[in-house]
Amino acid sequence: MGRKSTKEDKNIYQQTREQLGLSRAQACEQLKYVSDSRLFRIENGETIPYPEEVYAMANTYKMPSLCNYYCANDCPLGQAYVPQVEVKELPIITLEMLAVLNRLVKEKDRLIEITVDGKISPDELSDFKRIKTELEKMSMTIDSMQMWLDNTIAAGEIDKKTFD
């Protein structure tokens, strides 16, 4: 068995592996095509993993949120377009979603007024920006719920067939 890491600033890939109690050698055995030296370099931030390596880690570690982390932080294209989704508990996600929905219900009529003519005039811009911010919050909340569901299915707590 390998020695335990004492490194303070572990990246998410190393943290996830260690939370599962896997040594690097054990992880590599399960990951099949990722060598011990390659995983060492990934975990120490010496190299950025390939998407297929992250996908393999996400599946092996039963942690789909690693894919979102990779896209939002390590992939140059994803950094521009993919927001980092925060993994939260279901009650928190639900309360956040309801709060945003309540605010959007209040803004619904204003959004219709602003967009009915297909243009946003200068006097409508500040209201539109405020509504857009709320819509972005709703989108992130939906993504957070999807992440929770993906992680819950991966952990075997919910049968995937239920959602297919």
Salt bridges, closest charged atoms under 4 A:
GLU18 OE1 - LYS10 NZ 2.68
GLU18 OE2 - ARG17 NH2 3.89
GLU43 OE2 - ARG17 NE 2.64
GLU43 OE1 - ARG24 NE 3.26
GLU53 OE2 - ARG38 NE 2.77
GLU96 OE1 - LYS88 NZ 2.65
GLU107 OE2 - ARG130 NE 2.67
ASP109 OD1 - LYS108 NZ 3.95
GLU113 OE1 - ARG110 NH1 3.18
ASP127 OD2 - ARG110 NE 2.66
ASP127 OD1 - ARG130 NH1 2.86
GLU134 OE1 - ARG103 NE 2.72
GLU134 OE2 - LYS137 NZ 3.43
GLU136 OE2 - LYS132 NZ 2.27
ASP164 OD1 - LYS160 NZ 3.20
